[in-house]
Structure formats: structure tokens, C-alpha cells
């Protein structure tokens, strides 16, 4: 006589649940991957118009003939004037001066006093060439020393 055991209902349920979960994960994965299958032209079709053409067309449509829209168009025309070289240079200079002052005020240079040294007349070289006396100036430190941010106080209007 052969003994056949009853199938375990717990393992059958677990297998069915595992298969259903695996099937669901495969479907979700395929759905996510199908999103990458679309082309750029399908998502963002080009109508052939440039941004400038679209802007001009929108300006024409908004003009509509009313006095308020006409004033807006005139103001836009005044703002679209070309900038001359002098205006650009002045604007850049003003910004650069502001940026330089900001940097110098945050990280100011510490005082580096100049030392004046007098060299007395002397004889130089193997042939004892006479050298007249002269003065020279050199800084105390070999390179500039900077204060920590906000540490040094500097006079107003000084940029170096």
C-alpha cells in the first residue's frame, strides 16, 4: 500500500502568491520600459516656427488695435534699442567696481609697511668697483597677508 500525503495548502498558496507577485512585477517593469520607447518628436513636435517668430506672432495678436496694447508695443520698442559700446563699458565698470569693493571689504589686506633701507657707498665685485650710496624700498612681508572675512576694518572708499 502506498501512502500519498495530502498537498500542503500553505505551500500552494505561497507559490500562487509568488507567481502573482512576479507576474505583477514583470507587467510594471514592461510598462515602465515602454515609456522609454517613445521618440522625442512624438513627445515634443516641432511646428517649424522659431522662438522669434512665435514672439512676433504673439505680439501681433496682443496688439489687437487697443490703445493700451499700442502703448505696450511702443514701450517694447524703446526697450529693444541697441546698447552702445559706451553704455556696455559703463555698466561693466560699475558692476566690476561693486564686485571688487565687495571682495576687498570681506577679505581686506593687512597692513604691509614699506621698509626704506639706505645702502652706503661701497666697493663691489672682484675688481672692487665703487658703488654710490642709494635708497631702496621693500615690503616687510614677501607676499600680501589677508584678514579673515569680516576681521579687518578698512577706510571707506579704499579698494586696495
JOVENGI-V614092 format. One record per residue. N is the residue number from 1. SS is DSSP state (a for helix, b for strand, c for the rest). PSI is psi as a letter, one per 40 degrees, with the letter a starting at -180 (NA if undefined). Layout:
n=N ss=SS psi=PSI
n=N ss=SS psi=PSI
This chain:
n=1 ss=c psi=h
n=2 ss=c psi=i
n=3 ss=c psi=h
n=4 ss=c psi=h
n=5 ss=c psi=i
n=6 ss=c psi=i
n=7 ss=c psi=i
n=8 ss=c psi=h
n=9 ss=a psi=d
n=10 ss=a psi=d
n=11 ss=a psi=d
n=12 ss=a psi=d
n=13 ss=a psi=d
n=14 ss=a psi=d
n=15 ss=a psi=d
n=16 ss=a psi=d
n=17 ss=a psi=d
n=18 ss=a psi=d
n=19 ss=a psi=d
n=20 ss=a psi=d
n=21 ss=a psi=d
n=22 ss=a psi=d
n=23 ss=a psi=d
n=24 ss=a psi=d
n=25 ss=a psi=d
n=26 ss=a psi=d
n=27 ss=a psi=d
n=28 ss=a psi=d
n=29 ss=a psi=d
n=30 ss=a psi=d
n=31 ss=a psi=d
n=32 ss=a psi=d
n=33 ss=a psi=d
n=34 ss=a psi=d
n=35 ss=a psi=d
n=36 ss=c psi=e
n=37 ss=c psi=e
n=38 ss=c psi=i
n=39 ss=c psi=i
n=40 ss=a psi=d
n=41 ss=a psi=d
n=42 ss=a psi=d
n=43 ss=a psi=d
n=44 ss=c psi=g
n=45 ss=c psi=i
n=46 ss=c psi=h
n=47 ss=c psi=e
n=48 ss=c psi=e
n=49 ss=c psi=i
n=50 ss=c psi=i
n=51 ss=a psi=d
n=52 ss=a psi=d
n=53 ss=a psi=d
n=54 ss=a psi=d
n=55 ss=a psi=d
n=56 ss=a psi=d
n=57 ss=a psi=d
n=58 ss=a psi=d
n=59 ss=a psi=d
n=60 ss=a psi=d
n=61 ss=a psi=d
n=62 ss=a psi=d
n=63 ss=a psi=d
n=64 ss=c psi=e
n=65 ss=c psi=e
n=66 ss=c psi=i
n=67 ss=a psi=d
n=68 ss=a psi=d
n=69 ss=a psi=d
n=70 ss=a psi=d
n=71 ss=a psi=d
n=72 ss=a psi=d
n=73 ss=a psi=d
n=74 ss=a psi=d
n=75 ss=a psi=d
n=76 ss=a psi=d
n=77 ss=a psi=d
n=78 ss=a psi=d
n=79 ss=a psi=d
n=80 ss=c psi=e
n=81 ss=c psi=i
n=82 ss=c psi=i
n=83 ss=c psi=h
n=84 ss=c psi=i
n=85 ss=a psi=d
n=86 ss=a psi=d
n=87 ss=a psi=d
n=88 ss=a psi=d
n=89 ss=a psi=d
n=90 ss=a psi=d
n=91 ss=a psi=d
n=92 ss=a psi=d
n=93 ss=a psi=d
n=94 ss=a psi=d
n=95 ss=a psi=d
n=96 ss=a psi=d
n=97 ss=a psi=d
n=98 ss=a psi=d
n=99 ss=a psi=d
n=100 ss=a psi=d
n=101 ss=a psi=d
n=102 ss=a psi=d
n=103 ss=a psi=d
n=104 ss=a psi=d
n=105 ss=a psi=d
n=106 ss=a psi=d
n=107 ss=c psi=g
n=108 ss=c psi=i
n=109 ss=b psi=h
n=110 ss=c psi=i
n=111 ss=c psi=h
n=112 ss=c psi=g
n=113 ss=c psi=i
n=114 ss=b psi=h
n=115 ss=b psi=h
n=116 ss=b psi=h
n=117 ss=b psi=h
n=118 ss=b psi=h
n=119 ss=b psi=h
n=120 ss=c psi=i
n=121 ss=c psi=h
n=122 ss=b psi=i
n=123 ss=b psi=h
n=124 ss=b psi=i
n=125 ss=c psi=i
n=126 ss=c psi=d
n=127 ss=c psi=e
n=128 ss=c psi=f
n=129 ss=b psi=h
n=130 ss=b psi=h
n=131 ss=b psi=h
n=132 ss=c psi=i
n=133 ss=c psi=i
n=134 ss=b psi=i
n=135 ss=b psi=i
n=136 ss=b psi=i
n=137 ss=b psi=h
n=138 ss=b psi=i
n=139 ss=b psi=i
n=140 ss=c psi=d
n=141 ss=c psi=i
n=142 ss=c psi=d
n=143 ss=c psi=i
n=144 ss=c psi=i
n=145 ss=c psi=h
n=146 ss=b psi=i
n=147 ss=c psi=i
n=148 ss=c psi=i
n=149 ss=c psi=h
n=150 ss=c psi=e
n=151 ss=c psi=d
n=152 ss=c psi=i
n=153 ss=c psi=h
n=154 ss=c psi=i
n=155 ss=c psi=i
n=156 ss=c psi=h
n=157 ss=c psi=e
n=158 ss=c psi=h
n=159 ss=c psi=e
n=160 ss=c psi=NA
